[in-house]
Amino acid sequence: MSTFNDTLKDIWATRPPRIPKKQGGNAYLGGVCEGLGARYRIDPTLIRIIFVVTFFAWGGSLLVYLLLMLVMPRYGMTTSPWDAVAAEKDTLNPTEKEERNTGWVLIVFSSIMTIGLLGGMGASSTSLSGLLTLVVFGALIYFLHQRTPEAPDGLLANPPQGTSKGMSAPETSASEGASAQGETTSSQSFSPDFSTLHPVDGYPHPDVGRNTPPAWDPLGTVPELWDLPEPAQPQPEPPKKRKHGWAWIIGTTTVVVLIFSATGFGIVRNVDLGDTSGDRMVTMSSEADLTNIEHSIGELTVDMSNLPVLDSDRTITIDNSLGETHITPSSEARTQFECSVSLGTAHCPGLVNPDAEGGTLTVRIDNSLGDINVRN
């Protein structure tokens, strides 16, 4: 058990930073995949694919992404959004205060999504599979750390100086270090390059990969030591922890959880507040039932199988922001389906019952993220 605990401590101590686009990364969102790829020497594209696949297969990967954003500092920083939230505000510099604001936003949204997973456990296997995603990602990071326990040079703002037991790492000569680095690079499928990245203002960071001498070596006599920090730029002191900070954070999060549990706003399942989220079933068996549908998150099922022939032409829209949309068309009414999906697939037959009498029902379906399936 002690070995497992030591591994968890090492994972936390060497957790990767986020590498956002504005700092030179190739990130699409917050830089989480870029940081994970750099830390564990994996192509970030592969990590993005894992996030997308687990999102559609089990759900929960969006919550994992938000949690990682919460605990991962930005490249070059030692303070994560979570650290900034737990610290005294007066001890934070302007950059850390921005991280603090980001941390509160991430905590609120993570709490809402957690409620969504827990709130639906009694009604759907989707919640259990979403929790399974958290377990899978945790196990993945654990085994990746076992494979690559040491972070690459230049990635962490404060690289650990020894093992988890506090012992110093053995010294190596320059030639031995170069040889070891070559062996490590050849054994890995992805070799990160930090020469194009720049740290956050106010946070000095090792300039690994530089090809010009630093100020302390103007003649360029020891290029093997150019990755050392500038002596005139000391590392910033870690923020002072707020007294009773943990209790205050937990209390605030609990209040947020209770509010959202009571109102059903956002994601909580089995609570009717306009039926805008959670798994939803809508039945349209008469012309009076035809109405526009707006749905935010969850699986949406619309049953039109008993809809009779229409007296006149009608048009309705069905919008689902996040989740699958399933529609059973009428067996009698002439229906024209028009489908649009931003990320996902659409099974859209077009015109159904073309020879039916009466008016034509036009159904326009728009999914931002999720599949559309019109069952014939």
KAJO-V778985 format. One record per pair of residues at least 12 apart in sequence whose ideal C-beta (glycine too) atoms are under 8 Angstrom apart, sorted by the first residue. I is the first residue (numbers start at 0). J is the second residue. D is the distance in Angstrom with one decimal. If there is no record, write none. Layout:
# KAJO-V778985
[[I,J,D] [I,J,D]]
This chain:
# KAJO-V778985
[[5,163,4.2] [5,164,7.2] [6,141,7.0] [6,144,6.6] [6,145,7.3] [6,163,7.7] [8,163,5.1] [9,144,6.8] [9,148,6.5] [9,159,7.8] [9,162,8.0] [9,163,5.0] [10,140,6.6] [10,141,6.9] [10,144,4.9] [12,159,5.3] [12,163,7.5] [13,38,7.3] [13,144,7.6] [13,148,7.6] [13,149,7.6] [13,150,4.8] [13,155,6.5] [13,159,6.3] [14,38,7.5] [14,70,6.7] [14,71,6.1] [15,34,3.9] [15,35,5.6] [15,37,6.3] [15,38,3.3] [15,39,7.5] [15,71,6.2] [15,150,7.3] [15,154,6.8] [15,155,8.0] [16,30,8.0] [16,34,5.1] [16,71,5.9] [16,72,5.2] [16,73,6.0] [16,74,4.4] [16,75,7.2] [16,76,6.9] [16,154,6.9] [16,155,7.0] [16,156,7.2] [17,29,5.6] [17,30,3.8] [17,31,5.7] [17,33,7.3] [17,34,5.0] [17,68,6.6] [17,71,4.8] [17,72,7.1] [17,73,5.3] [17,74,6.7] [18,30,4.4] [18,33,3.9] [18,34,5.0] [18,37,6.5] [18,73,8.0] [18,74,4.8] [18,196,6.6] [19,33,7.9] [19,73,6.7] [19,74,7.6] [22,73,7.0] [22,74,5.3] [22,75,7.4] [22,196,5.7] [22,197,5.8] [22,198,7.4] [22,199,7.4] [23,195,4.8] [23,196,4.2] [23,197,5.8] [24,74,7.3] [24,196,6.7] [25,43,7.1] [27,47,7.4] [28,64,7.5] [29,64,7.5] [29,68,4.8] [30,73,7.5] [30,74,7.5] [31,64,5.8] [31,67,4.8] [31,68,5.8] [31,71,6.4] [32,46,4.3] [32,47,5.0] [32,50,7.0] [34,71,5.9] [34,74,7.3] [35,67,7.7] [35,140,7.9] [36,189,6.3] [36,191,7.1] [37,151,6.8] [37,154,5.6] [37,191,4.0] [37,193,7.5] [38,147,7.5] [38,150,5.7] [38,151,7.6] [38,154,6.3] [39,143,4.3] [39,144,7.4] [39,146,7.2] [39,147,5.0] [40,147,5.7] [40,151,7.0] [40,187,4.1] [40,188,7.0] [40,189,4.8] [40,190,6.7] [40,191,6.7] [41,143,7.4] [41,188,7.0] [41,189,5.3] [42,188,7.0] [42,189,4.9] [49,139,7.8] [50,63,7.6] [50,64,6.4] [53,132,5.1] [53,135,6.8] [53,136,7.6] [55,343,7.7] [55,369,7.8] [55,370,7.9] [56,128,7.6] [57,128,3.9] [57,129,6.1] [57,131,5.6] [57,132,4.7] [57,135,7.9] [58,116,7.9] [58,125,5.8] [58,128,6.1] [58,129,4.1] [58,132,6.5] [59,116,6.5] [59,128,7.2] [59,129,3.3] [59,130,6.5] [59,131,7.3] [59,132,3.3] [59,133,5.8] [60,132,5.4] [60,136,7.3] [61,112,6.7] [62,109,6.3] [62,112,4.4] [62,113,6.6] [62,116,7.0] [62,129,7.3] [62,132,7.8] [62,133,7.0] [63,132,6.3] [63,133,6.0] [63,136,4.8] [65,105,5.4] [65,108,5.8] [65,109,4.8] [65,112,7.0] [66,105,7.9] [66,109,5.8] [68,80,7.0] [68,101,7.8] [68,105,5.6] [69,81,5.0] [69,102,6.3] [69,105,4.4] [69,106,6.8] [69,109,6.6] [72,98,7.6] [72,156,7.3] [73,98,7.2] [73,199,5.7] [74,154,7.9] [74,156,8.0] [74,196,5.9] [74,198,6.4] [74,199,7.5] [74,204,7.8] [75,156,5.4] [75,196,7.9] [75,197,7.6] [75,198,2.6] [75,199,4.9] [75,202,4.8] [75,204,4.1] [76,94,7.4] [76,95,7.9] [76,98,7.4] [76,156,6.0] [76,198,7.5] [76,199,5.3] [76,202,5.2] [77,156,5.0] [77,157,5.4] [77,202,7.3] [77,234,7.4] [77,235,7.0] [77,237,6.3] [78,91,7.7] [78,95,5.1] [78,98,6.0] [78,237,7.2] [78,238,5.9] [79,98,7.0] [79,102,7.6] [80,98,4.8] [80,99,7.0] [80,101,4.7] [80,102,3.1] [80,105,5.8] [81,102,5.7] [82,98,7.9] [82,237,7.8] [82,238,6.5] [83,95,5.1] [83,96,7.2] [83,98,4.2] [83,99,3.8] [83,101,7.9] [83,102,5.4] [83,238,6.8] [84,99,5.7] [84,102,4.0] [84,103,6.2] [84,106,6.8] [84,244,7.9] [84,248,6.4] [85,240,6.2] [85,241,6.3] [85,244,4.4] [85,245,6.9] [85,248,6.5] [86,99,7.6] [86,238,3.5] [86,239,6.2] [86,240,5.9] [86,241,5.9] [86,244,7.2] [87,238,6.9] [87,239,5.0] [87,240,7.2] [87,241,4.7] [88,241,8.0] [90,238,4.9] [90,239,4.2] [91,238,5.6] [92,201,5.8] [92,235,7.5] [94,199,5.5] [94,200,6.5] [94,201,5.8] [94,202,7.4] [95,238,6.3] [106,248,7.5] [106,252,6.2] [106,255,8.0] [107,255,6.0] [110,252,5.4] [110,255,5.1] [110,256,5.7] [110,259,7.4] [111,255,7.7] [111,259,5.8] [111,265,4.9] [111,266,5.6] [112,266,6.2] [113,256,7.8] [114,256,5.9] [114,259,5.4] [114,260,6.1] [114,265,7.9] [114,266,6.3] [114,267,5.4] [115,265,7.3] [115,266,3.1] [115,267,6.2] [115,268,6.8] [115,276,7.8] [115,277,7.7] [115,296,7.3] [116,129,4.6] [116,130,5.9] [118,260,7.3] [118,266,7.4] [118,267,4.3] [118,268,4.8] [118,269,6.8] [118,270,7.6] [118,277,7.9] [119,268,3.7] [119,269,7.1] [119,277,6.7] [119,278,7.3] [121,269,7.7] [122,268,5.8] [122,269,5.7] [122,278,7.2] [123,268,7.1] [123,278,5.8] [125,278,7.2] [125,298,7.4] [126,268,7.7] [147,187,7.5] [151,191,5.8] [151,193,7.8] [152,205,7.3] [152,207,5.4] [152,226,6.5] [153,193,4.5] [153,204,7.9] [153,205,5.2] [153,206,7.8] [153,207,2.9] [153,208,6.8] [153,226,6.5] [154,191,7.1] [154,193,6.6] [156,198,7.3] [156,202,6.4] [156,204,5.6] [156,234,7.6] [157,234,6.6] [173,223,5.2] [192,208,6.8] [193,207,5.5] [193,208,5.9] [194,207,7.2] [194,208,3.2] [194,209,7.2] [201,235,6.8] [202,235,6.2] [203,228,5.3] [203,229,6.3] [203,232,3.7] [203,233,7.5] [203,234,6.6] [204,228,7.4] [205,226,5.0] [205,227,6.7] [205,228,5.7] [206,225,7.2] [206,226,6.6] [207,226,4.5] [208,226,7.8] [209,225,5.6] [209,226,7.4] [212,225,6.4] [213,225,5.7] [213,227,7.8] [213,229,6.1] [214,229,6.3] [214,231,7.5] [215,229,6.7] [215,230,5.8] [265,295,7.6] [265,296,7.7] [266,296,5.6] [266,297,7.9] [268,297,7.3] [274,294,7.7] [275,293,6.6] [275,294,6.1] [275,295,4.9] [276,294,7.2] [276,295,4.6] [276,296,4.7] [276,297,5.5] [277,296,7.4] [277,297,4.5] [278,297,4.9] [278,298,4.7] [278,299,8.0] [278,300,7.9] [279,294,6.1] [279,297,6.2] [279,298,7.3] [279,299,5.3] [279,300,7.1] [280,300,4.9] [280,302,7.2] [281,299,7.4] [281,300,7.1] [281,301,4.8] [281,302,7.1] [282,301,7.9] [282,302,4.8] [282,305,7.9] [283,301,6.7] [283,302,7.0] [283,303,4.9] [283,306,5.6] [284,302,8.0] [284,303,7.9] [284,305,4.2] [284,306,6.1] [285,306,7.2] [285,307,7.2] [286,306,7.7] [286,307,7.6] [286,309,5.8] [286,310,6.8] [286,313,7.1] [288,306,7.7] [289,306,8.0] [289,313,5.5] [289,315,5.4] [289,360,7.1] [290,315,6.5] [291,315,5.5] [291,316,4.9] [291,317,7.4] [291,318,7.9] [292,315,7.5] [292,316,7.5] [292,317,4.7] [292,318,6.9] [292,319,8.0] [293,318,5.0] [294,317,7.8] [294,318,6.7] [294,319,4.5] [294,320,7.0] [294,322,7.3] [294,324,7.9] [295,320,5.0] [295,321,6.8] [296,320,6.4] [296,321,4.5] [296,322,5.9] [297,321,7.6] [297,322,4.7] [298,322,5.1] [298,323,5.1] [298,324,7.9] [298,325,7.3] [299,317,7.4] [299,319,4.9] [299,322,6.3] [299,323,7.3] [299,324,4.8] [299,325,7.2] [300,324,7.9] [300,325,4.6] [300,326,7.7] [300,327,8.0] [301,317,6.5] [301,324,7.5] [301,325,7.3] [301,326,4.6] [301,327,7.3] [302,327,4.9] [303,326,6.8] [303,327,6.0] [303,328,5.5] [303,329,4.7] [303,332,7.6] [303,334,7.4] [304,327,4.8] [304,328,7.4] [304,329,6.5] [304,330,6.1] [305,329,7.4] [306,329,3.8] [306,331,7.0] [306,332,5.1] [306,360,7.6] [307,329,7.6] [307,331,5.6] [307,332,6.6] [308,331,5.3] [308,332,5.5] [308,333,7.9] [308,355,6.1] [308,356,5.8] [308,357,3.8] [308,358,7.9] [309,332,5.4] [309,333,7.7] [309,357,4.8] [309,358,3.9] [309,359,7.4] [309,360,5.8] [310,357,6.4] [310,358,6.1] [311,357,7.9] [311,358,4.2] [312,358,4.3] [312,359,5.1] [312,360,7.6] [312,361,7.4] [313,358,6.4] [313,359,7.9] [313,360,5.1] [313,361,7.2] [314,360,7.6] [314,361,4.3] [314,362,8.0] [314,363,7.1] [315,360,7.3] [315,361,7.5] [315,362,5.8] [315,363,7.3] [316,362,7.9] [316,363,4.7] [316,364,7.8] [316,365,7.0] [317,362,6.6] [317,363,7.1] [317,364,4.7] [317,365,7.2] [318,365,4.9] [319,364,7.8] [319,365,7.5] [319,366,5.1] [319,367,7.4] [319,369,6.4] [320,366,8.0] [320,367,4.8] [320,368,7.0] [321,367,6.5] [321,368,4.9] [321,369,6.3] [322,366,8.0] [322,368,7.7] [322,369,4.7] [323,343,7.9] [323,366,8.0] [323,369,4.7] [323,370,4.9] [323,371,7.7] [323,372,6.9] [324,364,6.1] [324,366,5.6] [324,369,6.6] [324,370,7.4] [324,371,5.0] [324,372,7.1] [325,372,5.0] [325,374,6.8] [326,362,7.2] [326,364,7.1] [326,371,7.8] [326,372,7.3] [326,373,4.8] [326,374,6.9] [327,374,5.1] [328,348,7.8] [328,351,4.7] [328,352,7.7] [328,373,6.2] [328,374,7.3] [328,375,7.2] [329,351,7.5] [329,352,6.9] [329,360,7.4] [330,352,7.3] [331,352,6.7] [331,355,6.1] [332,352,6.4] [332,355,6.2] [332,357,6.8] [332,360,5.4] [333,350,7.3] [333,351,7.3] [333,352,4.9] [333,353,6.4] [333,354,7.9] [333,355,4.2] [333,356,7.9] [333,357,6.8] [333,358,7.4] [333,359,4.8] [333,360,6.9] [334,350,7.4] [334,351,4.6] [334,352,6.3] [334,359,7.3] [334,360,4.6] [334,361,7.8] [334,362,6.2] [335,349,6.9] [335,350,5.2] [335,351,7.7] [335,359,5.8] [335,360,7.1] [335,361,4.7] [335,362,7.1] [336,348,6.2] [336,349,6.2] [336,350,7.7] [336,351,6.9] [336,362,5.2] [336,364,6.8] [336,373,5.4] [337,361,6.8] [337,362,7.1] [337,363,4.7] [337,364,7.0] [338,364,4.8] [338,366,7.9] [338,371,4.9] [338,373,7.3] [339,363,7.7] [339,364,7.0] [339,365,4.8] [339,366,7.3] [340,365,7.7] [340,366,4.4] [340,367,7.9] [340,369,7.4] [340,370,7.2] [340,371,5.5] [341,366,7.0] [341,367,5.0] [341,368,6.5] [342,367,7.2] [342,368,4.9] [342,369,7.8] [343,366,6.0] [343,368,6.4] [343,369,5.0] [343,370,4.6] [343,371,7.1] [344,370,5.0] [344,371,7.5] [345,364,7.8] [345,366,7.5] [345,370,7.1] [345,371,4.1] [346,370,7.7] [346,371,6.6] [346,372,4.9] [346,373,5.9] [347,364,7.4] [347,371,6.3] [347,373,5.6] [348,373,5.7] [348,375,5.7] [351,373,8.0] [351,375,7.2]]
